[in-house]
């Protein structure tokens, strides 16, 4: 019971509706006397949380900074475990897990647990994983993992180590300049689309952060903690000890996804657009949260609504990101049904999301002629599920009238084929407007006269 209580206290850090700094201090005070007896459990729990709860990286780093004041050995053991897990994750190709652990290590630099220069040296070693490798052979792994941590440096950390940060970005330039992402057109869900991938978008976002002294409205830093040139005493070495040859030998690959298409936000004129850097960070939060909580749609929806980004376009960006992940090529990370259910779960908790989901569908309906064929199938399946959930209510103007395109007719037929599987023919005829009845598939009839029907067991039926 005591061990369960300790795990629960650590896991729920930051969940209470009060100042984070108070929760950090309270948890450190509550657990400082348990280090001798339950130190191993606490180390493992904070490691699990750091690798699974990316929104709380700064909170756990602040907590470990407080615990280091009580026991330097406990903090050192925790850092050692994180480094062991990081090396194993990179070698085994668990890139998302490695990304969350690196983010936690950057947060430890922000809070003064680790020497800031040691953290940036670690990122240089991560960057070096791309040396001599082309993108198709895993070259994106090191570059993306290293640069993706920089938006999470605090402004104070950037001020202290600006030279090292600039060197890190400069070291990535030769690879980026020679990187020929010839596969990108195959990933576009719409013909004629020219979206950057998330690595290209990240490089652009870092330039804007440098111009604003690394300020970000999307990244949360716990107040009262500052980076340090020396770090806490007795901290272990955080060298990576993984080489580019291991990436090539183990066939570690990273398919960098495209940036999210502005299906809705491009049409919102009521407020200023989110900055490039904040948009990149928010999309990153969303992608990570979906992957970490893919087994529980309900909890995933709650975690998404807890993302600490206060901007009028937050909900619109969330909907865009989920929809684009659902249509992701060559295949979405999870089944399309997961994303459909996630949209509905969020809309149930946040009423204003319902209109945004409708707008996302409408934006895609307007471009059906340019939509990739595989994406058309996925969208038809998702829209069928959406119709069932919304009691068959929708704006049917895109699928009625004499000027409906061939692609539009194909889409509505595919949608109603899937809808009939979720319901039944008579219900569709009863619930759908008469104008779309022509696209409803024929009522399925029971097969008879087949040789197998003559068997005795069919007679009893």
ABEGO torsion letter per residue (X at the ends): XAAAAAAAAAAABGABBBBAAAAAAAAAAAAAAAAAAAAAAAAAAAAAAAAABAAAAAAAAAAAAAAAAABAAAAAAAAAAAAAAAAAAAAAGBAAAAAAAAAAAAAAAAAGABBAAAAAAAAAAAAAAABGBBAAAGAAAAAAAAAAAAAABBAAAAAAAAAAAAAAAAAAAAAAAABBBAAAAAABABBGBBBBBAAAAAAAAAAAAAAAGGBBAABBBBBGBBBBAAEBBGBBBABAGBBAAAAAAAGBBBBBBBBBBBAAAAABAABBBBBAAAAAAAAAAAAAAAAAAAABAAAAAAAAAABBBBBAAAAAAAAAAAAAAAABOABBABBAAAAAAAAAAAAAABAAAAAAAAAAAAAAAAAAAABBAAAAAAAAAAAAAAAAAAGGBBBAAAABEAABBAAAAAAAAAAAAAAAAABBAAAAAAABBAAAAAABBBBBBBBBGBAAAABAAAAAX
